Amino acid sequence: MNNLKNISDFTNIKLTTARKSILEILINSNKPLSYEDIKVQISMDKATFYRNITIFEDEGIVDSFESNDKKRYFEIKKSPHSHFICNSCSKIECIHENLNLKLKDYKIENIILKGKCKECNTNG
């Protein structure tokens, strides 16, 4: 999915300048980003951003979740993985370890873990 020119091969969406800008930022990030994280990198009003991000979610290109700070965080949909949110500093980390959590008759797509990150746990 790292080649934006081929995104139209996988979806029904037109790759506009705004959409390309959002996708490039998300593809090049190593962590989930909020609207506030993204808006400092591009000039785009909030309505345009959320209209496009909704299209990406509907097409299965982007995943999102809400954090402790009540902000929505977005990332390119990759292999299923969990996220750890620190209750002290609110840092978000992707967890790529297999947690092997299974519930009968449920399909688990994302797990959010909350607690203290390594730094906060060490410092206090």
RAURQUI-V643792 format. One record per residue. N is the residue number from 1. RES is the residue in one letter. SS is DSSP state (H for helix, E for strand, - for the rest). PHI is phi in degrees with one decimal (none if undefined). BURIAL is # if it has 16 or more other ideal C-beta (glycine too) atoms within 10 Angstrom, else .. Layout:
BEGIN
n=N res=RES ss=SS phi=PHI burial=BURIAL
n=N res=RES ss=SS phi=PHI burial=BURIAL
END
This chain:
BEGIN
n=1 res=M ss=- phi=none burial=.
n=2 res=N ss=- phi=-71.5 burial=.
n=3 res=N ss=- phi=-102.3 burial=.
n=4 res=L ss=H phi=-66.3 burial=.
n=5 res=K ss=H phi=-63.5 burial=.
n=6 res=N ss=H phi=-95.1 burial=.
n=7 res=I ss=H phi=-61.9 burial=#
n=8 res=S ss=H phi=-69.1 burial=.
n=9 res=D ss=H phi=-70.1 burial=.
n=10 res=F ss=H phi=-105.7 burial=.
n=11 res=T ss=- phi=-136.3 burial=.
n=12 res=N ss=- phi=-100.1 burial=.
n=13 res=I ss=- phi=-93.3 burial=.
n=14 res=K ss=- phi=-83.9 burial=.
n=15 res=L ss=- phi=-88.3 burial=.
n=16 res=T ss=- phi=-77.4 burial=.
n=17 res=T ss=H phi=-60.5 burial=.
n=18 res=A ss=H phi=-62.8 burial=#
n=19 res=R ss=H phi=-64.8 burial=#
n=20 res=K ss=H phi=-62.5 burial=.
n=21 res=S ss=H phi=-61.8 burial=#
n=22 res=I ss=H phi=-62.2 burial=#
n=23 res=L ss=H phi=-63.2 burial=#
n=24 res=E ss=H phi=-60.9 burial=.
n=25 res=I ss=H phi=-64.3 burial=#
n=26 res=L ss=H phi=-66.9 burial=#
n=27 res=I ss=H phi=-63.5 burial=.
n=28 res=N ss=- phi=-85.3 burial=.
n=29 res=S ss=- phi=-92.8 burial=.
n=30 res=N ss=- phi=-100.4 burial=.
n=31 res=K ss=- phi=-151.4 burial=.
n=32 res=P ss=- phi=-63.3 burial=#
n=33 res=L ss=E phi=-123.8 burial=#
n=34 res=S ss=E phi=-92.0 burial=#
n=35 res=Y ss=H phi=-55.9 burial=.
n=36 res=E ss=H phi=-61.8 burial=.
n=37 res=D ss=H phi=-66.4 burial=.
n=38 res=I ss=H phi=-79.7 burial=#
n=39 res=K ss=H phi=-65.1 burial=.
n=40 res=V ss=- phi=-75.2 burial=.
n=41 res=Q ss=- phi=-99.9 burial=.
n=42 res=I ss=- phi=-139.6 burial=.
n=43 res=S ss=- phi=-98.4 burial=.
n=44 res=M ss=- phi=-154.6 burial=#
n=45 res=D ss=- phi=-73.4 burial=.
n=46 res=K ss=H phi=-60.8 burial=.
n=47 res=A ss=H phi=-62.2 burial=.
n=48 res=T ss=H phi=-64.0 burial=.
n=49 res=F ss=H phi=-58.9 burial=#
n=50 res=Y ss=H phi=-67.8 burial=.
n=51 res=R ss=H phi=-63.0 burial=.
n=52 res=N ss=H phi=-72.3 burial=#
n=53 res=I ss=H phi=-66.2 burial=#
n=54 res=T ss=H phi=-64.4 burial=.
n=55 res=I ss=H phi=-61.6 burial=#
n=56 res=F ss=H phi=-62.0 burial=#
n=57 res=E ss=H phi=-66.5 burial=.
n=58 res=D ss=H phi=-61.6 burial=.
n=59 res=E ss=- phi=-85.3 burial=.
n=60 res=G ss=- phi=78.5 burial=.
n=61 res=I ss=- phi=-90.3 burial=#
n=62 res=V ss=E phi=-125.9 burial=#
n=63 res=D ss=E phi=-109.2 burial=#
n=64 res=S ss=E phi=-146.4 burial=#
n=65 res=F ss=E phi=-156.6 burial=#
n=66 res=E ss=E phi=-99.7 burial=.
n=67 res=S ss=- phi=-104.1 burial=#
n=68 res=N ss=- phi=-58.5 burial=.
n=69 res=D ss=- phi=-83.6 burial=.
n=70 res=K ss=- phi=67.0 burial=.
n=71 res=K ss=- phi=-94.0 burial=#
n=72 res=R ss=E phi=-92.4 burial=.
n=73 res=Y ss=E phi=-114.3 burial=#
n=74 res=F ss=E phi=-125.3 burial=#
n=75 res=E ss=E phi=-154.7 burial=#
n=76 res=I ss=E phi=-63.5 burial=#
n=77 res=K ss=- phi=-69.3 burial=#
n=78 res=K ss=- phi=-123.5 burial=.
n=79 res=S ss=- phi=-63.7 burial=.
n=80 res=P ss=- phi=-56.2 burial=.
n=81 res=H ss=- phi=-153.7 burial=.
n=82 res=S ss=E phi=-100.0 burial=#
n=83 res=H ss=E phi=-129.1 burial=#
n=84 res=F ss=E phi=-112.4 burial=#
n=85 res=I ss=E phi=-116.5 burial=#
n=86 res=C ss=E phi=-77.2 burial=#
n=87 res=N ss=- phi=-72.9 burial=.
n=88 res=S ss=- phi=-91.4 burial=.
n=89 res=C ss=- phi=-107.3 burial=.
n=90 res=S ss=- phi=67.1 burial=.
n=91 res=K ss=- phi=-64.6 burial=.
n=92 res=I ss=E phi=-113.4 burial=#
n=93 res=E ss=E phi=-126.7 burial=#
n=94 res=C ss=E phi=-83.0 burial=.
n=95 res=I ss=E phi=-109.0 burial=.
n=96 res=H ss=- phi=-103.5 burial=.
n=97 res=E ss=- phi=-77.3 burial=.
n=98 res=N ss=- phi=-77.0 burial=.
n=99 res=L ss=- phi=-88.4 burial=.
n=100 res=N ss=- phi=50.8 burial=.
n=101 res=L ss=- phi=-88.7 burial=.
n=102 res=K ss=- phi=-131.5 burial=.
n=103 res=L ss=- phi=-125.8 burial=.
n=104 res=K ss=- phi=-57.7 burial=.
n=105 res=D ss=- phi=69.5 burial=.
n=106 res=Y ss=- phi=-120.7 burial=.
n=107 res=K ss=- phi=-110.6 burial=.
n=108 res=I ss=- phi=-89.0 burial=.
n=109 res=E ss=- phi=-109.7 burial=.
n=110 res=N ss=- phi=-156.6 burial=.
n=111 res=I ss=- phi=-126.0 burial=.
n=112 res=I ss=E phi=-106.3 burial=.
n=113 res=L ss=E phi=-103.7 burial=.
n=114 res=K ss=E phi=-129.0 burial=.
n=115 res=G ss=E phi=170.9 burial=.
n=116 res=K ss=- phi=-107.4 burial=.
n=117 res=C ss=- phi=-68.5 burial=#
n=118 res=K ss=H phi=-56.3 burial=.
n=119 res=E ss=H phi=-66.7 burial=.
n=120 res=C ss=H phi=-67.0 burial=.
n=121 res=N ss=H phi=-67.6 burial=.
n=122 res=T ss=H phi=-73.6 burial=.
n=123 res=N ss=H phi=-86.5 burial=.
n=124 res=G ss=- phi=170.4 burial=.
END
